[in-house]
Structure formats: C-alpha cells, structure tokens
Amino acid sequence: MSAFRDGLFQGKSVFVAGGTSGINLGIAKRFADLGAKVAVLGRNPEKAAFAAADIGHDALGLTADVRDYAALRAAMEQAAEKNGAFDVVVSGAAGNFLAPALGMSANGFKTVVDIDLIGTFNVFRGCHDLLNKPGASLIAITAGQAVNAKPLQVHACAAKAGINQMVRVLAMEWGPDVRVNGISPGPISGTEGMARLAPNTDDHDTYFERIPLKRWGEIEEVAEAAVFLSSESAAYFTGTILDCDGGSQLGDASRTSLESGLA
C-alpha cells in the first residue's frame, strides 16, 4: 500500500522520457494515479500510443529519440503546451547488453553511452526552461553499475557513472530552483533489464542469493521512490542517488556477470 495520499500531484505536469515500458512506464502510471498530467516519450510511435492508453487519465504519448536533441525538444514543447510547465521530469531511456570489452564494437559502446548519458543530458538540458520553478524535480534513472564495476558491462558502467556525476553537478548549478536526484534500481521483477542481465535460471538464483531482503523488487516500489523524491517530503533532497535495490549493491555481482557472459 502506498504511503502517499490520492491527489498528491493533482494538476501537476510530469514528463517521463523512456516512459513507454518497464520501470519508467510504472513511474508514469503512479504519477497519473496521484492526479498528475502525464506525458511519456519513446522511440516507437505505436508503443507510445499504447503506453498513453495504458496510463489513462488523458496521458500524452510522444515520439522522439533522446539522442536527437531537436526532436526531443519539440516533443517537450508539445507536452508543456498541453500539460503546463513541468513539475517533474524523469529521464529513463537506456540500452544495455552483455559483452566483453574486446568483443564489443566501438559503435556498441557509443550507442549505450549516447542513449544513457547523452540522452539524460539532453532531457535535462532540454527541459530546463520548461520547468515550473521554483520546486521542479528532475530524476535520472541510473544503476548499480555506476559504482560497482562489473565485467561485460564497460559501456553501462561508464554511462551510469557519468549520469551519477551529472546529477550532482546539475544539483549544484540549478539549485535552489530545481532539485536533481537519481534512482538506482536493483533487480526488478518483470523488466527487460533483468531479462538481459540474468537470462537463465542459474543467473536468477545467484542474483537472488545476493539480495539481503531475499526477494525481487517491484516496478511499483521504484515508482514510489520517484514519487517520494518529487514530493514535499523530499524537499531537502538534491544531488542524491537513491538506491532502490533491496541491498543488492552491498554484494559483488562480478562473478555472476562474468560466468553468465562467457559461458
């Protein structure tokens, strides 16, 4: 059961990049359920339309690639025109795959960095003059790879580490009018990320053994973390990376990653 009251974000404007599936869609749904006017953005027009219908509440589904600043900016302007200046912006578009550095092309590395790191910069830079200031909340979806190095993840580790530092720098530059934070989800049930990084039963079992709370996380729990960071309860939070991972980052997943990727 949520600790947040119905209508908490009534009339607020929320924009979620990468919000057409998985964790980000769950975040968008939660804000909509709490009364927000929500716009989600993805690269696939059909997925964007489906996500908007799934969210309901007159949600807006938009199409753009976060690597294309001009297209992204145009979509943001459309969302702000419909829903008003943004109170909350979530940047969650991401790409990942398992590969050793010597088995990865330069383009493969660049693609993940472009989507995750440059995409997050584009979202935050592009929305700045469309924010409802003071009081706007920006949230980047990052990952444990930002601080825990893992074999077969050089691209994701580099990109997520950059996102964490970006959160801190923007918090310094844009305060007090804008708060900038990140959420680092752990192994979350039913997500594409878990399907890619733990594709078989042995991987799932090993991940499970590393989690102090001994269960998978739920998309709804990450959504609750996003709501908290955007609420008055978190008014003194900025430059923070909030781990929503059941304690899984306290262990070492390198053996799991190495064995699953080189098998």
Secondary structure by P-SEA (a helix, b strand, c coil): cccccccccccbbbbbccccccaaaaaaaaaaaaccbbbbbcccaaaaaaaaaaaccbbbbbbbbcccaaaaaaaaaaaaaacccccbbbbbbbbbbbbccccccaaaaaaaaaacaaaaaaaaaaacccccccbbbbbbbccccccccccccaaaaaaaaaaaaaaaaaaaaccccbbbbbbbbccccccaaaaaacccaaaaaaaaaaccccccccaaaaaaaaaaaaccccccccccccccccccccccaaaaaaaaaac
